[in-house]
Amino acid sequence: MVNATIIIFVFLFAVSIGSFLNVVILRVPERQSLVTPPSHCPRCNYRLRWFDNIPLLSYIMLGGKCRKCREPISVQYPLIELMTGVLGLACYMHFGLTPAMVVFFVFCAILLAVTFIDIPYQIIPNGISIPGTIFGVAASFFVPQMNWQDSLIGAVAGFLIIFLTAYGYWFLTKREGIGMGDAKLLALLGAFLGWQAIPFILIASSFQGLLFFFVGLAFGLVKKAPPLPDPDEGPLPEKTENQEISVRHAAIPFGPFLALSGLEFLFFGRLILDVMTGWGG
């Protein structure tokens, strides 16, 4: 039975986690501490007070501008908070107030952070994907909705599928195609969702990625990115401007589509497996 008080509590807790995710998304790619310096305006360095940091509400009360310099605050901040709140509610509605709800809310938060890091930087930090995979496998021993064998097989198979595909592409073309960050992300998805989710995730993410690719070409959203260093080594590349490019050399991050497909399987997995089984029969 859905309880209105619990719904409010879950939403408020989730949006507060979303506020922390904003810090992760902003600082992890730049290899900055998550603790220091305290939250501040990136333009005038004004140190935010507690009443400037209330999720969603502060953005509305400040009119989307810094209290001191009045420069616009990115709409990404309240968007992340709202999305995290919605995902928290979705986990509660799907799993109830159970350990599975907590585990899969962490899973959703990881995917949200990965998505909004991968979009501008085209990297998936090892500091998120590797601990996330370990957490997923460990949780499978304690959460009834998970199975440790499925989780372990899913993590290994998820990594190997993309690793071998990427190596094969490099061997044939001598160019990097899929990054190892995507292999580690699919390992994370397999750890939480089990190996049964991998076929759907690969098919759905590829289809959705191609759809975005061709729509992006039509509207000039696809960019050409320079070669990227390992996410844990070397300086980060500058975010690039739109350039005239060929289809062969256009680059879009694949991580967000893997993450989206993982969320689709999380909440609609039973229906998806029934449909896929029906097609196979």
Residue pairs with C-beta under 8 A, 6 or more apart in sequence:
2 93
6 92
6 97
7 89
7 92
10 88
10 89
10 92
11 85
11 88
11 89
12 85
13 88
14 84
14 85
14 86
14 87
14 88
14 89
14 105
15 55
15 56
15 81
15 82
15 84
15 85
15 88
16 55
17 84
17 88
17 105
17 109
18 55
18 80
18 81
18 82
18 83
18 84
18 85
18 109
18 112
19 53
19 55
19 81
21 80
21 84
21 109
21 112
21 113
21 116
22 76
22 77
22 80
22 81
23 34
23 39
24 34
24 113
24 128
25 76
25 80
25 113
25 116
25 117
26 32
27 33
27 34
28 34
28 113
28 117
28 125
28 127
28 128
29 117
29 120
29 121
29 123
29 125
29 231
29 236
30 236
37 47
38 47
38 48
39 47
39 48
39 52
39 53
40 46
40 47
40 48
41 48
41 66
41 68
41 69
41 71
43 66
43 69
43 71
44 66
44 68
44 69
44 71
46 66
46 67
46 68
46 69
51 58
52 58
52 62
52 67
54 61
55 78
55 81
56 78
56 81
56 82
56 85
59 73
59 77
59 78
60 78
62 73
64 72
64 73
64 75
65 71
65 72
65 73
66 73
76 116
80 112
80 116
83 112
84 108
84 109
84 112
87 105
87 108
87 109
87 112
87 263
88 105
88 108
90 108
90 267
91 101
91 104
91 105
91 108
92 101
94 101
94 104
94 266
94 267
95 101
95 104
95 145
99 142
99 143
100 143
100 144
100 145
100 146
103 136
103 139
103 143
103 146
103 192
104 192
104 266
106 135
107 132
107 136
107 192
107 262
107 266
108 263
108 266
110 128
110 132
110 188
111 259
111 262
111 263
112 259
113 128
114 124
114 128
114 129
114 185
114 255
114 256
114 259
115 255
115 256
115 259
115 260
117 123
117 124
117 125
117 128
118 124
118 181
118 253
118 255
118 256
119 253
119 256
120 239
121 236
121 237
121 239
122 179
122 225
122 228
122 251
122 253
123 179
123 181
123 228
123 231
123 236
124 179
124 181
124 182
124 184
124 185
124 231
124 255
125 181
125 231
125 232
126 181
126 184
126 231
126 232
127 232
129 181
129 184
129 185
129 187
129 188
130 184
132 188
132 191
133 155
133 184
133 187
133 188
133 191
134 191
135 191
136 151
136 155
136 188
136 191
136 192
137 148
137 151
137 152
137 155
137 191
139 146
139 192
140 146
140 147
140 148
140 150
140 151
140 152
140 191
141 148
146 192
146 194
147 194
150 194
150 195
150 196
151 190
151 191
151 192
151 194
152 191
153 190
153 194
153 195
154 187
154 189
154 190
154 191
154 192
154 193
154 194
154 195
154 196
154 197
154 198
155 187
155 188
155 190
155 191
156 187
156 190
157 190
157 195
157 198
158 183
158 186
158 187
158 188
158 189
158 190
158 191
158 195
158 198
159 183
159 184
159 186
159 187
159 190
160 183
161 183
161 186
161 198
161 202
162 178
162 180
162 182
162 183
162 186
163 180
163 183
165 177
165 178
166 176
166 177
166 178
166 179
166 180
166 182
166 183
169 175
169 176
169 177
169 178
170 176
170 177
176 227
178 254
179 228
179 254
181 231
181 255
182 254
182 255
182 258
185 255
185 258
185 259
186 198
186 201
186 202
186 258
189 197
189 198
189 201
189 258
189 259
189 262
190 197
190 198
192 262
192 266
193 201
193 262
193 265
193 266
193 269
196 273
197 262
197 265
197 269
199 276
200 261
200 264
200 265
200 272
200 273
200 276
201 258
201 261
201 262
201 265
202 261
204 257
204 260
204 261
204 264
204 265
205 254
205 257
205 258
205 260
205 261
206 257
208 257
208 260
208 261
209 252
209 254
209 257
212 252
212 257
213 222
213 250
213 252
215 221
216 222
216 250
216 252
217 247
217 250
220 242
222 245
222 250
222 251
222 252
223 240
223 241
223 242
223 243
223 245
223 250
223 251
223 252
224 240
224 243
224 245
224 249
224 250
224 251
225 237
225 240
225 251
226 237
226 240
228 237
229 235
229 236
229 237
264 272
265 272
